Amino acid sequence: MGNGSLVKKIEKDLESLSAQEQFELLERLIRRLREKRHKVLKIGWQELYGLGRGLWREDAQEYVDTMREER
């Protein structure tokens, strides 16, 4: 079953729920999505430190100095 057909099945199943049950389900879904969003965003500087090493050919401070001179 593809994702599209699964979504359609869920939508069809939702029709059999009362409005109150649909609201409760929606609240649960929103809560789960918020929890996932917070987990994804919990990346600290320690994990990011050094990831850009080797992407630039010049020193960061030299680059900043050059950009300031060009203004």
Distance bins in CASP14 RR format, pairs under 12 A and 6 or more apart:
PFRMAT RR
TARGET T0000
AUTHOR 0000-0000-0000
RMODE 2
METHOD distances of the structure
MODEL  1
1 7 0 0 0 0 0 1 0 0 0 0 0
1 8 0 0 0 0 1 0 0 0 0 0 0
1 9 1 0 0 1 0 0 0 0 0 0 0
1 10 0 0 0 0 0 1 0 0 0 0 0
2 8 0 0 0 0 1 0 0 0 0 0 0
2 9 0 0 0 0 1 0 0 0 0 0 0
3 9 0 0 0 0 0 1 0 0 0 0 0
3 10 0 0 0 0 0 1 0 0 0 0 0
4 10 0 0 0 0 1 0 0 0 0 0 0
4 11 0 0 0 0 1 0 0 0 0 0 0
5 11 0 0 0 0 0 1 0 0 0 0 0
5 12 0 0 0 0 0 1 0 0 0 0 0
6 12 0 0 0 0 0 1 0 0 0 0 0
6 13 0 0 0 0 0 1 0 0 0 0 0
7 13 0 0 0 0 0 1 0 0 0 0 0
7 14 0 0 0 0 0 1 0 0 0 0 0
8 14 0 0 0 0 0 1 0 0 0 0 0
8 15 0 0 0 0 0 1 0 0 0 0 0
9 15 0 0 0 0 0 1 0 0 0 0 0
9 16 0 0 0 0 0 1 0 0 0 0 0
10 16 0 0 0 0 0 1 0 0 0 0 0
10 17 0 0 0 0 0 1 0 0 0 0 0
10 22 0 0 0 0 0 1 0 0 0 0 0
10 25 0 0 0 0 1 0 0 0 0 0 0
10 29 0 0 0 0 0 1 0 0 0 0 0
11 17 0 0 0 0 0 1 0 0 0 0 0
11 22 0 0 0 0 0 1 0 0 0 0 0
11 25 0 0 0 0 0 1 0 0 0 0 0
13 21 0 0 0 0 0 1 0 0 0 0 0
13 22 0 0 0 0 0 1 0 0 0 0 0
13 25 0 0 0 0 0 1 0 0 0 0 0
14 21 0 0 0 0 1 0 0 0 0 0 0
14 22 1 0 0 1 0 0 0 0 0 0 0
14 23 0 0 0 0 0 1 0 0 0 0 0
14 24 0 0 0 0 0 1 0 0 0 0 0
14 25 1 0 0 1 0 0 0 0 0 0 0
14 26 0 0 0 0 1 0 0 0 0 0 0
14 29 0 0 0 0 0 1 0 0 0 0 0
15 21 0 0 0 0 0 1 0 0 0 0 0
15 22 0 0 0 0 1 0 0 0 0 0 0
16 22 0 0 0 0 0 1 0 0 0 0 0
16 25 0 0 0 0 0 1 0 0 0 0 0
17 23 0 0 0 0 1 0 0 0 0 0 0
17 24 0 0 0 0 1 0 0 0 0 0 0
17 25 1 0 0 1 0 0 0 0 0 0 0
17 26 0 0 0 0 0 1 0 0 0 0 0
18 24 0 0 0 0 1 0 0 0 0 0 0
18 25 0 0 0 0 0 1 0 0 0 0 0
19 25 0 0 0 0 0 1 0 0 0 0 0
19 26 0 0 0 0 0 1 0 0 0 0 0
20 26 0 0 0 0 0 1 0 0 0 0 0
20 27 0 0 0 0 0 1 0 0 0 0 0
21 27 0 0 0 0 0 1 0 0 0 0 0
21 28 0 0 0 0 0 1 0 0 0 0 0
22 28 0 0 0 0 0 1 0 0 0 0 0
22 29 0 0 0 0 0 1 0 0 0 0 0
23 29 0 0 0 0 0 1 0 0 0 0 0
23 30 0 0 0 0 0 1 0 0 0 0 0
24 30 0 0 0 0 0 1 0 0 0 0 0
24 31 0 0 0 0 0 1 0 0 0 0 0
25 31 0 0 0 0 0 1 0 0 0 0 0
25 32 0 0 0 0 0 1 0 0 0 0 0
26 32 0 0 0 0 0 1 0 0 0 0 0
26 33 0 0 0 0 0 1 0 0 0 0 0
27 33 0 0 0 0 0 1 0 0 0 0 0
27 34 0 0 0 0 0 1 0 0 0 0 0
28 34 0 0 0 0 0 1 0 0 0 0 0
28 35 0 0 0 0 0 1 0 0 0 0 0
29 35 0 0 0 0 0 1 0 0 0 0 0
29 36 0 0 0 0 0 1 0 0 0 0 0
30 36 0 0 0 0 0 1 0 0 0 0 0
30 37 0 0 0 0 0 1 0 0 0 0 0
31 37 0 0 0 0 0 1 0 0 0 0 0
31 38 0 0 0 0 0 1 0 0 0 0 0
32 38 0 0 0 0 0 1 0 0 0 0 0
32 39 0 0 0 0 0 1 0 0 0 0 0
33 39 0 0 0 0 0 1 0 0 0 0 0
33 40 0 0 0 0 0 1 0 0 0 0 0
34 40 0 0 0 0 0 1 0 0 0 0 0
34 41 0 0 0 0 0 1 0 0 0 0 0
35 41 0 0 0 0 0 1 0 0 0 0 0
35 42 0 0 0 0 0 1 0 0 0 0 0
36 42 0 0 0 0 0 1 0 0 0 0 0
41 47 0 0 0 0 0 1 0 0 0 0 0
43 49 0 0 0 0 0 1 0 0 0 0 0
43 51 0 0 0 0 0 1 0 0 0 0 0
44 51 0 0 0 0 0 1 0 0 0 0 0
45 51 0 0 0 0 0 1 0 0 0 0 0
50 56 0 0 0 0 0 1 0 0 0 0 0
50 60 0 0 0 0 0 1 0 0 0 0 0
52 60 0 0 0 0 1 0 0 0 0 0 0
53 59 0 0 0 0 0 1 0 0 0 0 0
53 60 0 0 0 0 0 1 0 0 0 0 0
54 60 0 0 0 0 0 1 0 0 0 0 0
55 63 0 0 0 0 0 1 0 0 0 0 0
56 62 0 0 0 0 1 0 0 0 0 0 0
56 63 1 0 0 1 0 0 0 0 0 0 0
56 64 0 0 0 0 0 1 0 0 0 0 0
56 66 0 0 0 0 0 1 0 0 0 0 0
57 63 0 0 0 0 1 0 0 0 0 0 0
58 64 0 0 0 0 0 1 0 0 0 0 0
58 65 0 0 0 0 0 1 0 0 0 0 0
58 66 0 0 0 0 1 0 0 0 0 0 0
58 67 0 0 0 0 0 1 0 0 0 0 0
59 65 0 0 0 0 1 0 0 0 0 0 0
59 66 0 0 0 0 0 1 0 0 0 0 0
60 66 0 0 0 0 0 1 0 0 0 0 0
60 67 0 0 0 0 0 1 0 0 0 0 0
61 67 0 0 0 0 0 1 0 0 0 0 0
61 68 0 0 0 0 0 1 0 0 0 0 0
62 68 0 0 0 0 0 1 0 0 0 0 0
62 69 0 0 0 0 0 1 0 0 0 0 0
63 69 0 0 0 0 0 1 0 0 0 0 0
63 70 0 0 0 0 0 1 0 0 0 0 0
64 70 0 0 0 0 0 1 0 0 0 0 0
64 71 0 0 0 0 0 1 0 0 0 0 0
65 71 0 0 0 0 0 1 0 0 0 0 0
END
